[in-house]
């Protein structure tokens, strides 16, 4: 496993700095975030500062961990230790003759990256809070509670409901404009066939549905998430090409009091194996975000924390 440090340099306009790999390098002509190998005896932060100095001529002054991405290519295995760089001294410039470009966040998905970088892009663009619908009686109640969840900061709303197929799609189509008005994502927790009736939304699979997948069934433009509870299911999710996972139960829950919780320590070992962002689910409150972030989670997923007036 080759340890590599990566700096995601974001300016005041929200653009990120990309460099293009040169002809003599692996993945020639692909775009990437600046960085390089961590040398023996270096910490990741020392390597970050050195690489950004050598590659794009800046001195990083403010940076925070974003995600670690373990990835296995056919010819090598890497672990990308990714930092979000928000402060630096100097003017970014291509110091090694490479092409360099500032790219709006919305355009990142269109760039040609090495495969390991997909996890970085999702970590950058996904929100801290992922809400899941709870009980509701009627469409008006659904829209009201969804509005409350979105106003509490949820950047994603998963529609999880026992409804007839028609009622489920009617609910999804009613939610779409509301969710989009809050610059959030609507994620359908349903069968692939039913998702196809509303492909403008994103898709979530339970661990049971995940077990039957051998490849990613939705396009890369669709956010694809899955529920996982252990190492085997996490590996299944990665093999199926998911963009993020919901790991549960991290803490004991009222809804499943007899189901043993993973605990923070076990959860952290599973995060270290994941090349995609991981949300903590189960027994968590909005106020647990800082602890979850410190453990390496993308953020918090929850029902009760969001689904109330």
N, C-alpha and C positions, 0 to 999 in steps of 0.2 A: 504494500500500500504506500503510494507516494503522497506525502502531505504537501498540499498546495494552498497558498494563501491568496485570497481574492478580495479586491477592493471595489465595492459598488459606490462610485463617486457621483453624488447627486447634487445638482446646482439649485439655485433659488427658484428656478422655473420648473423644477421637478424633472428635468432631463437627466439622463445618466450617460456617463462617458464610456464609450466602447473603443476597443482597438481591434485591428484585423491581424490574424495570424499570418505570418509570412510563409513564402513558398517552401522553405527548408524545414518548417515545423510540421508536427502532426496536425491534422485538421486544417491544412493550408487554406487560406482565404476565408475561413470561418471568422465570425466576430466573437469577441469575448470581453469580459470585464478584466481590467488590468490586474496583474499578479504574477506569481511564479512559485517555484519550489521553496519550501522552508529548508534552509541549510542546517547541517548538524550544529547543535549548540545554540540555535536561534529559537526564541519564542515566536509564536504566530504573530504577535504584535510587532516585534522587531523586524520580522520578515516583511510584514505589510508595509511598514515605513520605508524599508530599504527598496522593495520592489517598486513602490510608487515613485520614489526618488529616481530610480534608475530608468524606469519605463516611461513615465509621463511627467517627470521633472517637478513634482510637488512634494512638499513636506506635510504629511497628514498630521493634523492636530486634534481632530475630534472624530472618533469612530466607535462603533458598538457592534457586537456580534449579531449577525443576521440569521445564519443557518450553517450547519455542517452538512455536506453532501458526499456520502460515500458512493462511489460509482465504479462499476466493473466493465471496462471495455474488453474487447477480444484480446488485445495485446498488452494491457496494463490495467492496474487498479489505482484509483486516486481517491483522496479525501479532500474536498474543497472546503477550506475553512474561510467562511465568507463574512466580511465586515461591511457595514454601511458607513461610508465616509461622508460626513456632513461639514467638516471644516478642514481647511488646508491653507498653506502658505505657498505663494508662487502662482504661475499661470500654467495650466496643463498644456503640455506640448509633447509631441511624439519624439522621444529621445533616441529611439532605436531604428528609425527609418520606416516604421510601420504606419499604416493608415489609421486615422483617429477620427471619431465622430461623436457629437452630442446627439442623443436620440431621445425623443419623448417616450415616457413610460408606455403610452398606449401603442407605440410602434414596436415594442420589443418582441412581441410574438411573431412579427413578420421577418425578423432577422435570422440569419443562418448561424446558429450556435452549435458547438459540440453538445452531444446529448445530455451530459451531466449538468449543463447550465439551465435546463428547464426548471429544476427545483429552485434555483435562485430567482428566476423570473416570477414564479408563483409566490415565493416568500416575499418578494417586493410588492406584489400587486394585491395579495389577499389581505383582508382586514384582520384586526385583532379579535373581533367578536363574530361568532357564527351562531345564530339563533335557530332553534327548532320549535316548530309549532306544537302547542299542547292542545288541551280540550277546547272546543268552541261549539256554540250552538247557532248555526246559521251563518250565512255569508257576511252579514253586517258585523257580527261578533268577530269573525275571522279578520276582516279588514281593520277593525278597531284595534284588536290586540296586535296585529302585525304592525300597524302604525306605531304603537307604543314600543314594540321591540326595536323597530328601525330608529326611533327617536332616542332610544337608549344606546345607540351606537352600533347596532348590528349591521355589518357590511354584507352579510349573507343570511338568507332566510330559507330554511329547509321546510318544505311542505310535507309533513308527516301526519297522515290522517286516514282513518278507516272510512272510506266513502265508496260509493259506486263509481265505476269508471267515468261516467258522464259527470257526476257531481265533482269528482276530483279534478278533471280537466277544466270544468267551469270555474272552480276555485282558483286553479293555477292561472287561468286567463284573467280573472278578476284581480289577482295579486300582481301580475306583471307590471302594469303601469305604476302602481303604488311603489313597488320595489325600485323600479328604474328612476322614479322621481327622487328617491333618496340615494341615488348612485350606488345601489346595492345589487346583489345577485339573488335571483330566485332559483332554488335547487329542488328538484322533484325527487322525492323518495318513493319510487314506484318501479314497475317493470319497464324494461327497455321498450316494449311495444307501446305502453301507455305514454312514456316520455316522447315517443315519436309523434304523438298527437299535439305536442306543444314543444317543438324543438328550439324555440327561442329561449327556453329556460335551460338551466344546467341540470346535471344528473347525479344522484347519490345512490349507492347500493349498500344494502345490509351485508353483514358477514355471510349470511346464507346465500344471497344472490352472488356475492363475490366468488364463492367457492365454485360456481359453475362457469366462470369466465376464464377463457384461455388467452384472450387478446382484448385490446381496447376496442369497444364497439362504437364509441362516439367520436366525432371529429375533434381535432386538437383545439378548435375554437370553443368547444364546450367544456366548461369546468367539470371535472369528473372526480367525485370524492367517494370514500368508502368507510364503513365502520369496521374497526379491527379491535381485537381483544387480547391478542398474543402474538408471538413472533411468527408463527406459521401463517396467520392471516395477514400480517404485515407483508411478508414475502409474497403472498398471493396478490395483494394489492399492487405491489411494485411491478410484479410480472404482468398484471393486467393493464398497466400504464396509467394508474390514477395520478391525479395532480396534487391531492392532499388526502390525509386520513384523519378520522376522528377516533382517538384511542380512549377506550373506556373499560370499566369504570376506574377512574383515577382515585376517587375517594368513595366512601360508602354513600349510597343513595336511598332516599325514601321510597322510590318506586321499585327498587330491587334490593330490599334489605338483606336477603339471604345470599346475594351474589358477592363473593369476596372482592374487595377492592385491590387494585394493583399496588397502590401507594406510589409516592413520588419517586422513590429510588428505582423501583422496577420500571416505572414509566420512562425514567431518564435513560435506562439501558436500551430500551426499545427505540427511543428517539435517535440514539446514536447509530442505529442500524438503518435509519430511514433516509433515502435521498430526496424525499418530498416533505413539504411542511406537515406538521402534526398538530392537531388541536386536542386539547385536554377536555374530556367530557366525563361527567359523573360527579355529583356532589359539589360542584364548584359555583362560586359567586363571581360577579363582575369584579369584585375587589381582589380576587385571586390572580388577576392578570400579571402583576409584577412578578409574583413567584413563578408562575407558569413560564413567563418569558425567560427568567433567570435559569430555569431548568432546560431551556431549549425549545419549548413549544412555540408554535406560531401564535397561539392565542387560546381563547376559551370558547368552547361550544357548550350550549346549555339550553334546557327548556325553561325550568322554573325561574332562572335569573332574568329572563326576558319576557316570559309569557304571562304577564299580569297587567292590570290596569295601572 
